[in-house]
Amino acid sequence: MKKYLIAWLLSLGPLLSYSQQAADSTLRQATLESCIQYALQHQPVIKQSELDKLIAERTIRSALSNWLPQISGAYNIQHYLKLPISLLPNFSNPSSPERVPVTTGLANLSNIQFTLNQNIFNRDALLASRTADTYRRQASQSLVDNQIDVTVNVSKAFYDLILTQKQVDILDSDILRLERSLQDATNQYKSGIVDRTDYKRAAIALNNSRAQRKQAQEQINGKAQYLKQLMGYPPKAELQLTYDTLQLANEIYIDTTQLIRPENRIEFQLLQTQQDLLKANLQYNRWAYLPSVSALANYNFVFQNNEFARLYSRNFPNSLVGLSIALPIFQGGRRVQETRIAELRLERSRWDLTNLTNAVNTEYQQALANYKGNLANYRALQENLDLATDVYRVIQLQYRSGVRTYLDVIIAQNDLRATQLTYFNALYQVLVSKLDVQRALGTVPTY
């Protein structure tokens, strides 16, 4: 019995491990910060950028390896079906002009060669040394650029989803009010206090709210899937957002007196890094007239014998050391043209920086204007929400006292619902425009 129990527990091991992995890959409380952190760890674009960074590091090491000694080996074996013949002077009769054919070499030959090459000066290796840190910086900046994109996109999708969820909550409250109003109107109609139009109006308003609620609920499903996609979250896993409306309302403010500094933008930093690489490439082309210098050493094991079975019994080794210098003398004007191309590319990159600086300034001014406008609208709607709530409360009391008509109640309910919806939509717009301002300033937090 004990053996069966152990076997059963072992069979459950993979299932338990899979369940643990599934739990580790989901969020229990999906706050904005946790969603961003999850996305920065699981989003495919971030994973690709991290791999690109590793690839860049390996590429740098590969290029720098040209400064290290390069050792190679070669082996060959051959058998002459017919030995070569050389024409040599007639040593028995030196005065004779006739050449005597003489068979040279042995039937079997084998060679083992070892070669060592060490670069002393090589412009390709020198370029790799000078640009290694720049390439590392470029890979890191590309990762940060993608992290900022993911942070902004996840934040906007998070705000959009909670806005829609808040709309559903508002419509749920509105439906409860309308159901009570419908019940009151029906009772009053049955009592002969009002005519049938009141409860029919209540039914119409209730049906409209239910339809809007259904539409908003369907939007939640689509927006939740979009947020999961941006996060790299399992599509079928549950994602329960956790947020505090009051805290969100307190996070809408940003210092609008900050001065724009284009150098804080990751895009600007990437262009500067690219410009550094172009400068290095220009210098590389200017070095085209310099020679390539390398030292070499060679050692050969030469085996020769007419008997194949005894081929490796006799060795005639040889070795050498030397210095190799390769000097470009005339290249048909290619060096001049490639140098000029490098200069033009560098000049073009300077215009890229100028264009980006202007674009960043424009982006900041537009984002700041949108933020200020949305903030003013939010504050106005915040006051309207208090007014609409108070108006609905008073009219509801007056209706029950017989002072107001049911039409006034419906209008007040519609005003309250519309004000609540526009208020939270304004809150969403302020939060999104704040993100745009932070992005323009280059101050987006990536947690």
C-alpha positions in Angstrom: 0.0 0.0 0.0 2.9 2.3 0.8 4.4 1.7 -2.6 1.2 2.7 -4.4 0.9 5.8 -2.3 4.5 6.9 -3.2 3.8 6.2 -6.9 0.6 8.2 -6.8 2.4 11.2 -5.1 5.2 11.0 -7.7 2.7 11.1 -10.5 1.2 14.3 -9.1 4.6 16.0 -9.0 4.5 17.4 -12.6 0.9 18.6 -12.1 1.8 20.3 -8.9 4.9 21.9 -10.5 2.8 23.1 -13.4 0.2 24.6 -11.0 3.0 26.4 -9.1 4.4 27.8 -12.4 1.0 29.0 -13.5 0.5 30.7 -10.1 3.9 32.3 -10.3 3.0 33.7 -13.8 -0.1 35.5 -12.7 -0.9 38.4 -10.4 -3.1 38.1 -7.3 -3.5 41.9 -6.9 -3.1 43.7 -10.2 -2.2 47.3 -9.2 -0.8 49.6 -11.8 2.7 49.2 -10.4 2.5 45.4 -10.3 1.1 45.4 -13.9 4.1 47.5 -15.1 6.6 45.3 -13.3 5.0 42.2 -14.7 5.1 43.6 -18.2 8.8 44.6 -17.8 9.5 40.9 -16.9 7.3 39.1 -19.4 6.5 41.4 -22.4 8.0 39.8 -25.5 9.4 43.1 -26.8 11.3 43.5 -23.5 12.5 39.9 -23.7 13.7 40.5 -27.3 15.5 43.7 -26.2 17.2 41.8 -23.4 18.3 39.2 -25.9 19.5 41.9 -28.3 21.6 43.3 -25.4 23.2 39.8 -24.9 23.7 39.5 -28.6 25.5 42.9 -28.7 27.8 41.8 -25.9 28.7 38.6 -27.7 29.3 40.5 -30.9 31.6 42.9 -29.1 33.6 40.0 -27.6 33.8 38.3 -31.0 35.2 41.5 -32.5 37.7 42.1 -29.7 38.9 38.5 -30.0 40.9 39.7 -33.1 43.5 41.1 -30.6 44.1 37.7 -29.1 46.5 35.1 -30.7 44.8 33.1 -33.5 46.0 29.5 -33.5 45.0 27.1 -36.3 46.0 23.6 -37.3 45.9 21.7 -40.6 46.4 18.1 -41.5 46.7 16.3 -44.9 47.9 13.0 -46.3 48.5 12.1 -49.9 49.8 9.2 -52.0 51.4 9.6 -55.4 50.1 7.2 -58.0 53.0 8.4 -60.2 55.9 10.4 -58.7 56.7 13.8 -60.2 59.7 14.1 -62.5 62.1 17.0 -62.5 64.6 17.8 -65.3 68.1 18.2 -63.7 71.5 18.9 -65.3 73.6 15.9 -66.4 76.0 15.7 -63.5 78.0 12.9 -65.2 78.7 15.2 -68.2 78.4 18.8 -66.9 79.3 20.2 -70.3 76.3 18.6 -71.9 73.2 20.9 -72.4 70.9 17.9 -72.1 68.6 17.7 -69.1 68.2 14.4 -67.4 64.7 13.4 -66.1 64.8 12.4 -62.5 62.0 11.1 -60.3 61.7 13.1 -57.1 59.9 12.6 -53.8 58.5 9.6 -52.1 55.2 7.8 -52.7 53.5 8.7 -49.4 53.4 12.2 -47.8 51.7 13.5 -44.7 51.8 17.0 -43.2 50.6 18.4 -39.8 50.8 22.2 -39.6 50.3 24.6 -36.7 50.0 28.3 -37.3 49.9 31.2 -34.9 48.9 34.7 -35.9 49.0 37.8 -33.7 47.5 41.1 -34.8 49.8 44.0 -33.9 47.9 46.7 -35.7 44.6 46.2 -37.5 42.0 49.0 -38.1 39.0 46.6 -37.8 40.2 45.4 -34.4 41.0 49.0 -33.4 37.5 50.1 -34.4 36.0 47.3 -32.3 38.1 48.4 -29.2 37.0 52.0 -29.6 33.3 51.4 -30.1 32.8 48.5 -27.6 31.4 50.7 -24.8 29.3 52.7 -27.3 27.7 49.5 -28.6 27.0 48.4 -25.1 25.4 51.8 -24.3 23.3 51.6 -27.5 21.9 48.2 -26.5 21.1 49.4 -23.0 19.4 52.5 -24.3 17.3 50.5 -26.7 16.1 48.3 -23.8 15.2 51.5 -21.8 13.4 52.9 -24.8 11.2 49.8 -25.0 10.7 49.8 -21.3 9.4 53.3 -21.5 7.0 52.4 -24.3 5.7 49.4 -22.4 5.3 51.5 -19.2 3.3 54.2 -21.0 1.2 51.7 -23.0 0.4 49.5 -20.0 -0.5 52.6 -17.9 -2.9 53.9 -20.5 -4.5 50.5 -21.0 -4.8 50.1 -17.2 -6.5 53.5 -16.8 -8.8 52.8 -19.8 -9.9 49.4 -18.3 -10.6 50.8 -14.8 -12.5 53.7 -16.4 -14.8 51.2 -18.2 -15.1 49.2 -14.9 -16.1 52.4 -13.2 -18.7 53.0 -15.9 -20.2 49.6 -15.2 -20.3 50.5 -11.5 -22.1 53.8 -12.2 -24.6 52.1 -14.5 -25.2 49.4 -11.8 -26.1 52.1 -9.3 -28.2 53.8 -11.9 -30.1 50.6 -12.6 -30.8 50.2 -8.9 -32.2 53.7 -8.7 -34.3 53.2 -11.8 -35.6 49.8 -10.5 -36.8 51.6 -7.3 -38.3 54.4 -9.3 -40.1 51.9 -11.6 -41.5 50.1 -8.6 -42.6 53.4 -7.1 -44.2 54.6 -10.3 -46.0 51.2 -10.7 -47.4 51.4 -7.2 -48.5 54.9 -7.7 -50.2 54.0 -11.0 -52.0 51.1 -9.4 -53.1 53.4 -6.6 -54.5 55.9 -9.2 -52.1 58.7 -8.1 -50.4 59.0 -11.5 -51.1 57.9 -15.0 -49.4 55.1 -16.9 -46.8 57.3 -18.6 -44.7 57.6 -15.4 -44.0 53.9 -15.0 -43.5 53.6 -18.8 -40.9 56.3 -18.7 -39.3 54.5 -15.8 -39.2 51.3 -17.8 -37.7 53.0 -20.9 -35.0 54.6 -18.8 -34.3 51.3 -17.1 -34.0 49.4 -20.4 -31.6 52.1 -21.7 -29.3 51.8 -18.7 -29.3 48.0 -18.9 -28.3 48.2 -22.6 -25.5 50.7 -21.8 -24.4 48.4 -19.0 -24.2 45.4 -21.3 -22.2 47.4 -23.8 -19.7 48.6 -21.2 -19.4 45.0 -19.8 -18.5 43.7 -23.3 -15.9 46.5 -23.6 -14.3 45.4 -20.4 -13.6 41.9 -21.8 -11.9 43.4 -24.9 -9.9 46.0 -23.0 -8.8 43.3 -20.4 -7.4 41.2 -23.2 -5.6 44.2 -24.7 -4.0 44.9 -21.3 -3.0 41.3 -21.0 -1.4 41.4 -24.4 0.6 44.5 -23.5 1.7 42.8 -20.2 2.6 39.5 -21.8 0.0 38.0 -19.4 -1.6 34.6 -20.0 -4.8 35.3 -22.1 -6.9 32.8 -20.2 -5.7 33.7 -16.7 -7.8 36.0 -14.5 -6.6 39.5 -14.1 -8.3 41.3 -11.2 -7.4 45.0 -11.1 -6.9 46.7 -7.8 -7.1 50.5 -7.6 -8.1 53.4 -5.3 -10.1 56.1 -7.0 -9.1 58.7 -4.4 -5.4 57.8 -4.8 -5.7 58.1 -8.6 -7.3 61.5 -8.1 -4.4 62.6 -6.0 -1.9 61.4 -8.6 -3.1 63.7 -11.4 -0.9 66.6 -10.6 2.5 67.4 -12.1 4.8 70.4 -12.0 4.0 72.4 -15.1 6.9 74.8 -14.6 9.5 72.3 -15.6 11.8 73.2 -18.5 12.1 70.8 -21.4 15.5 69.2 -21.7 15.7 67.1 -24.9 18.8 65.3 -23.6 16.6 63.7 -21.0 14.7 61.9 -23.7 15.9 58.4 -24.5 15.4 59.0 -28.2 17.8 61.9 -28.0 20.4 59.8 -26.1 20.0 57.0 -28.8 20.7 59.5 -31.5 23.8 60.8 -29.6 25.1 57.3 -29.3 24.5 56.7 -33.0 26.4 59.9 -33.7 29.3 58.6 -31.7 29.3 55.4 -33.8 29.3 57.5 -37.0 32.2 59.5 -35.7 34.1 56.2 -35.1 33.2 55.0 -38.5 34.5 58.2 -40.1 37.8 57.8 -38.3 37.9 54.2 -39.4 37.6 55.2 -43.1 40.3 57.8 -42.6 42.6 55.1 -41.3 42.3 53.2 -44.6 45.8 54.2 -45.7 47.4 52.6 -42.6 49.0 49.2 -42.9 47.8 46.0 -41.2 50.7 44.5 -39.2 50.7 41.0 -37.7 53.3 38.5 -36.4 53.2 34.9 -37.4 54.8 31.6 -36.4 54.5 28.3 -38.2 55.6 24.7 -37.3 55.2 21.8 -39.7 55.6 18.0 -39.2 56.4 16.5 -42.5 56.2 12.7 -42.9 57.5 10.9 -46.0 58.0 7.2 -46.9 57.6 4.9 -49.8 56.0 2.3 -47.5 52.5 3.5 -46.3 52.7 1.4 -43.2 55.9 3.1 -42.1 54.8 6.6 -43.2 54.9 8.1 -39.7 58.2 6.5 -38.8 60.2 9.3 -40.4 59.6 13.0 -39.6 61.2 16.0 -41.3 59.9 19.0 -39.4 60.4 22.7 -40.3 59.3 26.0 -38.6 59.4 29.7 -39.2 58.5 33.0 -37.6 57.7 36.2 -39.5 56.1 39.6 -39.7 53.4 40.4 -42.2 52.7 44.0 -43.3 49.8 44.7 -45.7 49.8 48.3 -47.1 47.0 49.6 -49.4 48.7 51.6 -52.1 46.0 52.5 -54.6 42.3 51.6 -54.2 40.8 53.5 -57.2 39.6 56.4 -55.0 37.4 54.1 -52.8 38.9 55.4 -49.5 38.1 59.0 -50.5 34.5 58.2 -51.4 33.9 56.1 -48.3 35.3 58.8 -46.1 33.1 61.4 -47.8 30.1 59.1 -47.3 30.9 58.8 -43.6 31.2 62.6 -43.3 27.8 63.1 -44.9 26.2 60.5 -42.7 27.6 62.3 -39.6 26.3 65.6 -40.9 22.9 64.0 -41.5 22.8 62.7 -37.9 23.3 66.3 -36.6 20.2 67.3 -38.5 18.4 64.3 -36.9 19.3 65.7 -33.5 18.1 69.2 -34.5 14.8 67.8 -35.9 14.3 65.7 -32.7 14.9 68.7 -30.5 12.2 70.7 -32.3 9.8 67.8 -32.2 10.4 67.3 -28.5 9.7 71.0 -27.8 6.5 70.8 -29.9 5.4 67.5 -28.2 5.9 69.0 -24.8 3.9 72.1 -25.5 1.1 70.1 -27.0 1.1 67.6 -24.1 1.2 70.4 -21.5 -1.7 72.3 -23.2 -3.8 69.1 -23.3 -2.9 68.4 -19.6 -3.9 71.9 -18.5 -7.1 71.8 -20.5 -8.1 68.3 -19.2 -7.2 69.3 -15.6 -9.5 72.4 -15.8 -12.3 70.3 -17.3 -11.8 67.7 -14.5 -12.1 70.3 -11.8 -15.2 71.8 -13.4 -16.8 68.3 -13.6 -15.9 67.6 -10.0 -18.0 70.5 -9.0 -20.8 69.5 -11.4 -20.8 66.0 -9.8 -21.5 67.5 -6.4 -24.3 69.7 -7.9 -25.9 66.9 -9.8 -25.9 64.6 -6.8 -27.6 67.3 -4.7 -30.1 68.1 -7.4 -31.2 64.5 -7.8 -31.6 64.1 -4.0 -33.8 67.2 -3.8 -35.9 66.4 -6.8 -36.4 62.8 -5.6 -37.7 64.1 -2.3 -40.0 66.7 -4.0 -41.4 64.0 -6.3 -42.3 61.8 -3.3 -43.9 64.8 -1.8 -46.0 65.4 -4.9 -44.3 68.7 -5.8 -42.3 67.4 -8.8 -43.3 65.3 -11.8 -41.7 62.0 -12.7 -40.2 63.6 -15.8 -38.2 65.8 -13.5 -36.9 62.7 -11.7 -35.8 61.1 -15.0 -34.1 64.2 -16.1 -32.2 64.5 -12.8 -31.2 60.8 -12.9 -29.9 61.2 -16.5 -28.0 64.3 -15.5 -26.5 62.5 -12.5 -25.5 59.4 -14.6 -24.0 61.6 -17.4 -22.1 63.7 -14.9 -20.6 60.7 -13.1 -19.6 59.2 -16.4 -18.0 62.4 -17.8 -16.3 63.0 -14.4 -14.5 59.7 -14.5 -13.8 60.1 -18.2 -12.2 63.4 -17.4 -10.1 61.8 -14.7 -8.9 59.2 -17.2 -8.0 62.0 -19.7 -6.0 63.9 -17.0 -4.0 60.8 -16.1 -3.3 60.0 -19.8 -2.3 63.6 -20.6 0.0 63.5 -17.5 1.7 60.5 -18.9 2.2 62.3 -22.2 3.8 65.3 -20.4 6.1 62.9 -18.5 7.1 61.2 -21.7 7.8 64.5 -23.4 10.0 65.5 -20.4 11.7 62.1 -20.4 10.7 61.4 -16.8 8.5 58.4 -17.2 9.1 56.1 -14.2 9.8 52.5 -15.1 9.6 51.1 -11.5 
